[in-house]
Amino acid sequence: MWFLISGVVLLAAILSLFWFKDRLRSPILLRMAYHELTARLALVSFALIVIGLLMTGGEILRWLGLL
């Protein structure tokens, strides 16, 4: 569950960075948004969300007695 929450929080932070970049028209935020590290963090957040969903799905199946 913590993987899912941390992935969602990280993805929300990245999306808010893009929103603030457009809203404030800051060149610093523009460089941060299109930096290679931001792209890698987006992939990490996606992986955390997928792992979290798989682990949560396994827990739900275990609670239902299907595993």
PyMOL Python script that loads the backbone (N, CA, C, O; Angstrom):
from pymol import cmd

cmd.read_pdbstr("""\
ATOM      1  N   MET A   1       0.822  -1.195   0.000  1.00  0.00           N
ATOM      2  CA  MET A   1       0.000   0.000   0.000  1.00  0.00           C
ATOM      3  C   MET A   1       0.866   1.259   0.000  1.00  0.00           C
ATOM      4  O   MET A   1       0.515   2.265  -0.616  1.00  0.00           O
ATOM      5  N   TRP A   2       1.995   1.193   0.694  1.00  0.00           N
ATOM      6  CA  TRP A   2       2.872   2.372   0.752  1.00  0.00           C
ATOM      7  C   TRP A   2       3.506   2.663  -0.597  1.00  0.00           C
ATOM      8  O   TRP A   2       3.791   3.816  -0.921  1.00  0.00           O
ATOM      9  N   PHE A   3       3.730   1.600  -1.393  1.00  0.00           N
ATOM     10  CA  PHE A   3       4.266   1.820  -2.736  1.00  0.00           C
ATOM     11  C   PHE A   3       3.266   2.609  -3.579  1.00  0.00           C
ATOM     12  O   PHE A   3       3.638   3.531  -4.305  1.00  0.00           O
ATOM     13  N   LEU A   4       2.008   2.237  -3.472  1.00  0.00           N
ATOM     14  CA  LEU A   4       0.961   2.907  -4.235  1.00  0.00           C
ATOM     15  C   LEU A   4       0.837   4.373  -3.825  1.00  0.00           C
ATOM     16  O   LEU A   4       0.753   5.256  -4.679  1.00  0.00           O
ATOM     17  N   ILE A   5       0.825   4.625  -2.539  1.00  0.00           N
ATOM     18  CA  ILE A   5       0.684   6.003  -2.044  1.00  0.00           C
ATOM     19  C   ILE A   5       1.891   6.854  -2.450  1.00  0.00           C
ATOM     20  O   ILE A   5       1.729   7.992  -2.891  1.00  0.00           O
ATOM     21  N   SER A   6       3.089   6.307  -2.301  1.00  0.00           N
ATOM     22  CA  SER A   6       4.276   7.088  -2.652  1.00  0.00           C
ATOM     23  C   SER A   6       4.349   7.341  -4.157  1.00  0.00           C
ATOM     24  O   SER A   6       4.791   8.411  -4.577  1.00  0.00           O
ATOM     25  N   GLY A   7       3.927   6.386  -4.967  1.00  0.00           N
ATOM     26  CA  GLY A   7       3.899   6.600  -6.414  1.00  0.00           C
ATOM     27  C   GLY A   7       2.912   7.678  -6.819  1.00  0.00           C
ATOM     28  O   GLY A   7       3.206   8.503  -7.684  1.00  0.00           O
ATOM     29  N   VAL A   8       1.734   7.673  -6.190  1.00  0.00           N
ATOM     30  CA  VAL A   8       0.721   8.686  -6.497  1.00  0.00           C
ATOM     31  C   VAL A   8       1.191  10.067  -6.059  1.00  0.00           C
ATOM     32  O   VAL A   8       0.981  11.047  -6.774  1.00  0.00           O
ATOM     33  N   VAL A   9       1.822  10.154  -4.897  1.00  0.00           N
ATOM     34  CA  VAL A   9       2.326  11.445  -4.409  1.00  0.00           C
ATOM     35  C   VAL A   9       3.427  11.977  -5.325  1.00  0.00           C
ATOM     36  O   VAL A   9       3.457  13.166  -5.643  1.00  0.00           O
ATOM     37  N   LEU A  10       4.326  11.097  -5.745  1.00  0.00           N
ATOM     38  CA  LEU A  10       5.408  11.516  -6.643  1.00  0.00           C
ATOM     39  C   LEU A  10       4.857  11.966  -7.989  1.00  0.00           C
ATOM     40  O   LEU A  10       5.308  12.973  -8.535  1.00  0.00           O
ATOM     41  N   LEU A  11       3.891  11.234  -8.531  1.00  0.00           N
ATOM     42  CA  LEU A  11       3.292  11.627  -9.804  1.00  0.00           C
ATOM     43  C   LEU A  11       2.527  12.940  -9.670  1.00  0.00           C
ATOM     44  O   LEU A  11       2.551  13.763 -10.584  1.00  0.00           O
ATOM     45  N   ALA A  12       1.853  13.143  -8.549  1.00  0.00           N
ATOM     46  CA  ALA A  12       1.144  14.409  -8.323  1.00  0.00           C
ATOM     47  C   ALA A  12       2.131  15.573  -8.238  1.00  0.00           C
ATOM     48  O   ALA A  12       1.846  16.668  -8.723  1.00  0.00           O
ATOM     49  N   ALA A  13       3.280  15.338  -7.625  1.00  0.00           N
ATOM     50  CA  ALA A  13       4.294  16.395  -7.547  1.00  0.00           C
ATOM     51  C   ALA A  13       4.827  16.748  -8.935  1.00  0.00           C
ATOM     52  O   ALA A  13       5.044  17.922  -9.235  1.00  0.00           O
ATOM     53  N   ILE A  14       5.036  15.751  -9.772  1.00  0.00           N
ATOM     54  CA  ILE A  14       5.533  16.014 -11.126  1.00  0.00           C
ATOM     55  C   ILE A  14       4.476  16.756 -11.945  1.00  0.00           C
ATOM     56  O   ILE A  14       4.797  17.705 -12.660  1.00  0.00           O
ATOM     57  N   LEU A  15       3.227  16.328 -11.842  1.00  0.00           N
ATOM     58  CA  LEU A  15       2.160  16.999 -12.583  1.00  0.00           C
ATOM     59  C   LEU A  15       1.947  18.429 -12.097  1.00  0.00           C
ATOM     60  O   LEU A  15       1.655  19.319 -12.895  1.00  0.00           O
ATOM     61  N   SER A  16       2.091  18.651 -10.797  1.00  0.00           N
ATOM     62  CA  SER A  16       1.960  20.016 -10.286  1.00  0.00           C
ATOM     63  C   SER A  16       3.130  20.892 -10.742  1.00  0.00           C
ATOM     64  O   SER A  16       2.967  22.098 -10.929  1.00  0.00           O
ATOM     65  N   LEU A  17       4.301  20.291 -10.919  1.00  0.00           N
ATOM     66  CA  LEU A  17       5.433  21.043 -11.464  1.00  0.00           C
ATOM     67  C   LEU A  17       5.106  21.552 -12.867  1.00  0.00           C
ATOM     68  O   LEU A  17       5.392  22.706 -13.187  1.00  0.00           O
ATOM     69  N   PHE A  18       4.513  20.706 -13.702  1.00  0.00           N
ATOM     70  CA  PHE A  18       4.128  21.136 -15.046  1.00  0.00           C
ATOM     71  C   PHE A  18       3.027  22.190 -14.997  1.00  0.00           C
ATOM     72  O   PHE A  18       3.025  23.125 -15.798  1.00  0.00           O
ATOM     73  N   TRP A  19       2.099  22.043 -14.067  1.00  0.00           N
ATOM     74  CA  TRP A  19       1.026  23.026 -13.947  1.00  0.00           C
ATOM     75  C   TRP A  19       1.579  24.383 -13.522  1.00  0.00           C
ATOM     76  O   TRP A  19       1.217  25.415 -14.087  1.00  0.00           O
ATOM     77  N   PHE A  20       2.468  24.373 -12.513  1.00  0.00           N
ATOM     78  CA  PHE A  20       3.064  25.631 -12.061  1.00  0.00           C
ATOM     79  C   PHE A  20       3.938  26.249 -13.144  1.00  0.00           C
ATOM     80  O   PHE A  20       4.016  27.472 -13.251  1.00  0.00           O
ATOM     81  N   LYS A  21       4.597  25.417 -13.948  1.00  0.00           N
ATOM     82  CA  LYS A  21       5.416  25.929 -15.048  1.00  0.00           C
ATOM     83  C   LYS A  21       4.558  26.734 -16.017  1.00  0.00           C
ATOM     84  O   LYS A  21       4.946  27.823 -16.440  1.00  0.00           O
ATOM     85  N   ASP A  22       3.398  26.199 -16.365  1.00  0.00           N
ATOM     86  CA  ASP A  22       2.509  26.908 -17.280  1.00  0.00           C
ATOM     87  C   ASP A  22       1.857  28.116 -16.622  1.00  0.00           C
ATOM     88  O   ASP A  22       1.662  29.149 -17.263  1.00  0.00           O
ATOM     89  N   ARG A  23       1.528  27.988 -15.372  1.00  0.00           N
ATOM     90  CA  ARG A  23       0.815  29.053 -14.668  1.00  0.00           C
ATOM     91  C   ARG A  23       1.716  30.255 -14.382  1.00  0.00           C
ATOM     92  O   ARG A  23       1.304  31.398 -14.579  1.00  0.00           O
ATOM     93  N   LEU A  24       2.941  30.004 -13.919  1.00  0.00           N
ATOM     94  CA  LEU A  24       3.838  31.081 -13.504  1.00  0.00           C
ATOM     95  C   LEU A  24       4.780  31.547 -14.611  1.00  0.00           C
ATOM     96  O   LEU A  24       5.377  32.619 -14.502  1.00  0.00           O
ATOM     97  N   ARG A  25       4.922  30.753 -15.677  1.00  0.00           N
ATOM     98  CA  ARG A  25       5.817  31.064 -16.795  1.00  0.00           C
ATOM     99  C   ARG A  25       7.248  31.342 -16.323  1.00  0.00           C
ATOM    100  O   ARG A  25       7.889  32.308 -16.735  1.00  0.00           O
ATOM    101  N   SER A  26       7.714  30.461 -15.448  1.00  0.00           N
ATOM    102  CA  SER A  26       9.049  30.612 -14.881  1.00  0.00           C
ATOM    103  C   SER A  26      10.062  29.815 -15.700  1.00  0.00           C
ATOM    104  O   SER A  26       9.836  28.638 -15.980  1.00  0.00           O
ATOM    105  N   PRO A  27      11.176  30.440 -16.088  1.00  0.00           N
ATOM    106  CA  PRO A  27      12.197  29.691 -16.846  1.00  0.00           C
ATOM    107  C   PRO A  27      12.882  28.620 -15.996  1.00  0.00           C
ATOM    108  O   PRO A  27      13.333  27.604 -16.525  1.00  0.00           O
ATOM    109  N   ILE A  28      12.960  28.839 -14.706  1.00  0.00           N
ATOM    110  CA  ILE A  28      13.564  27.826 -13.828  1.00  0.00           C
ATOM    111  C   ILE A  28      12.678  26.589 -13.771  1.00  0.00           C
ATOM    112  O   ILE A  28      13.169  25.463 -13.861  1.00  0.00           O
ATOM    113  N   LEU A  29      11.370  26.796 -13.622  1.00  0.00           N
ATOM    114  CA  LEU A  29      10.452  25.661 -13.613  1.00  0.00           C
ATOM    115  C   LEU A  29      10.408  24.974 -14.975  1.00  0.00           C
ATOM    116  O   LEU A  29      10.206  23.762 -15.052  1.00  0.00           O
ATOM    117  N   LEU A  30      10.595  25.734 -16.039  1.00  0.00           N
ATOM    118  CA  LEU A  30      10.632  25.160 -17.376  1.00  0.00           C
ATOM    119  C   LEU A  30      11.809  24.194 -17.505  1.00  0.00           C
ATOM    120  O   LEU A  30      11.654  23.092 -18.031  1.00  0.00           O
ATOM    121  N   ARG A  31      12.969  24.601 -17.032  1.00  0.00           N
ATOM    122  CA  ARG A  31      14.137  23.723 -17.086  1.00  0.00           C
ATOM    123  C   ARG A  31      13.965  22.504 -16.194  1.00  0.00           C
ATOM    124  O   ARG A  31      14.377  21.402 -16.556  1.00  0.00           O
ATOM    125  N   MET A  32      13.357  22.697 -15.028  1.00  0.00           N
ATOM    126  CA  MET A  32      13.132  21.560 -14.130  1.00  0.00           C
ATOM    127  C   MET A  32      12.131  20.573 -14.720  1.00  0.00           C
ATOM    128  O   MET A  32      12.301  19.361 -14.587  1.00  0.00           O
ATOM    129  N   ALA A  33      11.089  21.085 -15.369  1.00  0.00           N
ATOM    130  CA  ALA A  33      10.037  20.216 -15.893  1.00  0.00           C
ATOM    131  C   ALA A  33      10.546  19.344 -17.036  1.00  0.00           C
ATOM    132  O   ALA A  33      10.162  18.180 -17.145  1.00  0.00           O
ATOM    133  N   TYR A  34      11.394  19.890 -17.876  1.00  0.00           N
ATOM    134  CA  TYR A  34      11.878  19.138 -19.027  1.00  0.00           C
ATOM    135  C   TYR A  34      13.276  18.564 -18.808  1.00  0.00           C
ATOM    136  O   TYR A  34      13.986  18.280 -19.773  1.00  0.00           O
ATOM    137  N   HIS A  35      13.669  18.396 -17.580  1.00  0.00           N
ATOM    138  CA  HIS A  35      14.956  17.810 -17.258  1.00  0.00           C
ATOM    139  C   HIS A  35      14.848  16.288 -17.323  1.00  0.00           C
ATOM    140  O   HIS A  35      13.767  15.723 -17.157  1.00  0.00           O
ATOM    141  N   GLU A  36      15.967  15.644 -17.563  1.00  0.00           N
ATOM    142  CA  GLU A  36      15.999  14.178 -17.657  1.00  0.00           C
ATOM    143  C   GLU A  36      15.612  13.526 -16.331  1.00  0.00           C
ATOM    144  O   GLU A  36      14.988  12.464 -16.323  1.00  0.00           O
ATOM    145  N   LEU A  37      15.970  14.142 -15.228  1.00  0.00           N
ATOM    146  CA  LEU A  37      15.632  13.590 -13.920  1.00  0.00           C
ATOM    147  C   LEU A  37      14.120  13.544 -13.705  1.00  0.00           C
ATOM    148  O   LEU A  37      13.610  12.608 -13.090  1.00  0.00           O
ATOM    149  N   THR A  38      13.411  14.537 -14.202  1.00  0.00           N
ATOM    150  CA  THR A  38      11.952  14.547 -14.068  1.00  0.00           C
ATOM    151  C   THR A  38      11.331  13.395 -14.841  1.00  0.00           C
ATOM    152  O   THR A  38      10.379  12.773 -14.370  1.00  0.00           O
ATOM    153  N   ALA A  39      11.856  13.107 -16.011  1.00  0.00           N
ATOM    154  CA  ALA A  39      11.354  11.977 -16.796  1.00  0.00           C
ATOM    155  C   ALA A  39      11.623  10.660 -16.081  1.00  0.00           C
ATOM    156  O   ALA A  39      10.773   9.770 -16.071  1.00  0.00           O
ATOM    157  N   ARG A  40      12.783  10.538 -15.495  1.00  0.00           N
ATOM    158  CA  ARG A  40      13.106   9.305 -14.757  1.00  0.00           C
ATOM    159  C   ARG A  40      12.236   9.167 -13.518  1.00  0.00           C
ATOM    160  O   ARG A  40      11.806   8.063 -13.184  1.00  0.00           O
ATOM    161  N   LEU A  41      11.973  10.271 -12.835  1.00  0.00           N
ATOM    162  CA  LEU A  41      11.097  10.217 -11.664  1.00  0.00           C
ATOM    163  C   LEU A  41       9.668   9.843 -12.052  1.00  0.00           C
ATOM    164  O   LEU A  41       8.969   9.179 -11.288  1.00  0.00           O
ATOM    165  N   ALA A  42       9.237  10.268 -13.236  1.00  0.00           N
ATOM    166  CA  ALA A  42       7.904   9.878 -13.708  1.00  0.00           C
ATOM    167  C   ALA A  42       7.846   8.369 -13.945  1.00  0.00           C
ATOM    168  O   ALA A  42       6.839   7.733 -13.636  1.00  0.00           O
ATOM    169  N   LEU A  43       8.910   7.798 -14.488  1.00  0.00           N
ATOM    170  CA  LEU A  43       8.950   6.346 -14.671  1.00  0.00           C
ATOM    171  C   LEU A  43       8.991   5.613 -13.335  1.00  0.00           C
ATOM    172  O   LEU A  43       8.364   4.565 -13.178  1.00  0.00           O
ATOM    173  N   VAL A  44       9.717   6.157 -12.386  1.00  0.00           N
ATOM    174  CA  VAL A  44       9.762   5.546 -11.049  1.00  0.00           C
ATOM    175  C   VAL A  44       8.391   5.598 -10.391  1.00  0.00           C
ATOM    176  O   VAL A  44       7.969   4.630  -9.759  1.00  0.00           O
ATOM    177  N   SER A  45       7.697   6.715 -10.535  1.00  0.00           N
ATOM    178  CA  SER A  45       6.366   6.821  -9.943  1.00  0.00           C
ATOM    179  C   SER A  45       5.403   5.844 -10.595  1.00  0.00           C
ATOM    180  O   SER A  45       4.565   5.260  -9.908  1.00  0.00           O
ATOM    181  N   PHE A  46       5.505   5.653 -11.910  1.00  0.00           N
ATOM    182  CA  PHE A  46       4.664   4.673 -12.591  1.00  0.00           C
ATOM    183  C   PHE A  46       4.958   3.259 -12.085  1.00  0.00           C
ATOM    184  O   PHE A  46       4.037   2.476 -11.848  1.00  0.00           O
ATOM    185  N   ALA A  47       6.238   2.937 -11.921  1.00  0.00           N
ATOM    186  CA  ALA A  47       6.598   1.615 -11.419  1.00  0.00           C
ATOM    187  C   ALA A  47       6.096   1.413  -9.994  1.00  0.00           C
ATOM    188  O   ALA A  47       5.613   0.331  -9.661  1.00  0.00           O
ATOM    189  N   LEU A  48       6.202   2.429  -9.156  1.00  0.00           N
ATOM    190  CA  LEU A  48       5.699   2.319  -7.791  1.00  0.00           C
ATOM    191  C   LEU A  48       4.188   2.112  -7.765  1.00  0.00           C
ATOM    192  O   LEU A  48       3.680   1.344  -6.949  1.00  0.00           O
ATOM    193  N   ILE A  49       3.476   2.791  -8.649  1.00  0.00           N
ATOM    194  CA  ILE A  49       2.024   2.625  -8.706  1.00  0.00           C
ATOM    195  C   ILE A  49       1.666   1.211  -9.143  1.00  0.00           C
ATOM    196  O   ILE A  49       0.765   0.598  -8.571  1.00  0.00           O
ATOM    197  N   VAL A  50       2.357   0.687 -10.146  1.00  0.00           N
ATOM    198  CA  VAL A  50       2.072  -0.670 -10.616  1.00  0.00           C
ATOM    199  C   VAL A  50       2.378  -1.693  -9.528  1.00  0.00           C
ATOM    200  O   VAL A  50       1.576  -2.597  -9.291  1.00  0.00           O
ATOM    201  N   ILE A  51       3.511  -1.567  -8.870  1.00  0.00           N
ATOM    202  CA  ILE A  51       3.865  -2.488  -7.785  1.00  0.00           C
ATOM    203  C   ILE A  51       2.852  -2.382  -6.652  1.00  0.00           C
ATOM    204  O   ILE A  51       2.432  -3.395  -6.091  1.00  0.00           O
ATOM    205  N   GLY A  52       2.468  -1.172  -6.321  1.00  0.00           N
ATOM    206  CA  GLY A  52       1.478  -0.981  -5.266  1.00  0.00           C
ATOM    207  C   GLY A  52       0.141  -1.594  -5.604  1.00  0.00           C
ATOM    208  O   GLY A  52      -0.504  -2.189  -4.741  1.00  0.00           O
ATOM    209  N   LEU A  53      -0.294  -1.456  -6.868  1.00  0.00           N
ATOM    210  CA  LEU A  53      -1.555  -2.060  -7.285  1.00  0.00           C
ATOM    211  C   LEU A  53      -1.493  -3.577  -7.238  1.00  0.00           C
ATOM    212  O   LEU A  53      -2.448  -4.229  -6.816  1.00  0.00           O
ATOM    213  N   LEU A  54      -0.372  -4.140  -7.671  1.00  0.00           N
ATOM    214  CA  LEU A  54      -0.225  -5.594  -7.625  1.00  0.00           C
ATOM    215  C   LEU A  54      -0.222  -6.118  -6.191  1.00  0.00           C
ATOM    216  O   LEU A  54      -0.846  -7.136  -5.893  1.00  0.00           O
ATOM    217  N   MET A  55       0.482  -5.419  -5.312  1.00  0.00           N
ATOM    218  CA  MET A  55       0.539  -5.856  -3.919  1.00  0.00           C
ATOM    219  C   MET A  55      -0.817  -5.686  -3.233  1.00  0.00           C
ATOM    220  O   MET A  55      -1.223  -6.542  -2.447  1.00  0.00           O
ATOM    221  N   THR A  56      -1.509  -4.607  -3.517  1.00  0.00           N
ATOM    222  CA  THR A  56      -2.830  -4.386  -2.934  1.00  0.00           C
ATOM    223  C   THR A  56      -3.835  -5.403  -3.473  1.00  0.00           C
ATOM    224  O   THR A  56      -4.685  -5.898  -2.732  1.00  0.00           O
ATOM    225  N   GLY A  57      -3.732  -5.708  -4.753  1.00  0.00           N
ATOM    226  CA  GLY A  57      -4.597  -6.740  -5.329  1.00  0.00           C
ATOM    227  C   GLY A  57      -4.359  -8.096  -4.705  1.00  0.00           C
ATOM    228  O   GLY A  57      -5.305  -8.850  -4.476  1.00  0.00           O
ATOM    229  N   GLY A  58      -3.105  -8.417  -4.427  1.00  0.00           N
ATOM    230  CA  GLY A  58      -2.787  -9.678  -3.749  1.00  0.00           C
ATOM    231  C   GLY A  58      -3.352  -9.730  -2.338  1.00  0.00           C
ATOM    232  O   GLY A  58      -3.840 -10.768  -1.893  1.00  0.00           O
ATOM    233  N   GLU A  59      -3.281  -8.594  -1.633  1.00  0.00           N
ATOM    234  CA  GLU A  59      -3.845  -8.548  -0.284  1.00  0.00           C
ATOM    235  C   GLU A  59      -5.357  -8.710  -0.309  1.00  0.00           C
ATOM    236  O   GLU A  59      -5.925  -9.391   0.545  1.00  0.00           O
ATOM    237  N   ILE A  60      -6.008  -8.089  -1.283  1.00  0.00           N
ATOM    238  CA  ILE A  60      -7.470  -8.216  -1.394  1.00  0.00           C
ATOM    239  C   ILE A  60      -7.849  -9.660  -1.703  1.00  0.00           C
ATOM    240  O   ILE A  60      -8.800 -10.188  -1.127  1.00  0.00           O
ATOM    241  N   LEU A  61      -7.110 -10.302  -2.610  1.00  0.00           N
ATOM    242  CA  LEU A  61      -7.384 -11.710  -2.910  1.00  0.00           C
ATOM    243  C   LEU A  61      -7.149 -12.598  -1.692  1.00  0.00           C
ATOM    244  O   LEU A  61      -7.880 -13.566  -1.481  1.00  0.00           O
ATOM    245  N   ARG A  62      -6.141 -12.277  -0.895  1.00  0.00           N
ATOM    246  CA  ARG A  62      -5.859 -13.060   0.313  1.00  0.00           C
ATOM    247  C   ARG A  62      -6.987 -12.864   1.330  1.00  0.00           C
ATOM    248  O   ARG A  62      -7.389 -13.819   1.995  1.00  0.00           O
ATOM    249  N   TRP A  63      -7.497 -11.647   1.458  1.00  0.00           N
ATOM    250  CA  TRP A  63      -8.607 -11.395   2.402  1.00  0.00           C
ATOM    251  C   TRP A  63      -9.869 -12.131   1.964  1.00  0.00           C
ATOM    252  O   TRP A  63     -10.651 -12.587   2.798  1.00  0.00           O
ATOM    253  N   LEU A  64     -10.061 -12.245   0.652  1.00  0.00           N
ATOM    254  CA  LEU A  64     -11.231 -12.943   0.143  1.00  0.00           C
ATOM    255  C   LEU A  64     -11.087 -14.459   0.201  1.00  0.00           C
ATOM    256  O   LEU A  64     -12.052 -15.187  -0.029  1.00  0.00           O
ATOM    257  N   GLY A  65      -9.892 -14.932   0.506  1.00  0.00           N
ATOM    258  CA  GLY A  65      -9.641 -16.355   0.617  1.00  0.00           C
ATOM    259  C   GLY A  65      -9.385 -17.035  -0.728  1.00  0.00           C
ATOM    260  O   GLY A  65      -9.489 -18.257  -0.834  1.00  0.00           O
ATOM    261  N   LEU A  66      -9.059 -16.267  -1.732  1.00  0.00           N
ATOM    262  CA  LEU A  66      -8.815 -16.828  -3.057  1.00  0.00           C
ATOM    263  C   LEU A  66      -7.361 -17.197  -3.265  1.00  0.00           C
ATOM    264  O   LEU A  66      -7.042 -17.864  -4.248  1.00  0.00           O
ATOM    265  N   LEU A  67      -6.486 -16.797  -2.396  1.00  0.00           N
ATOM    266  CA  LEU A  67      -5.067 -17.144  -2.498  1.00  0.00           C
ATOM    267  C   LEU A  67      -4.648 -18.006  -1.345  1.00  0.00           C
ATOM    268  O   LEU A  67      -3.485 -18.400  -1.260  1.00  0.00           O
TER     269      LEU A  67
END
""", "prot")
cmd.dss("prot")
cmd.show_as("cartoon", "prot")
cmd.util.cbc("prot")
cmd.orient("prot")
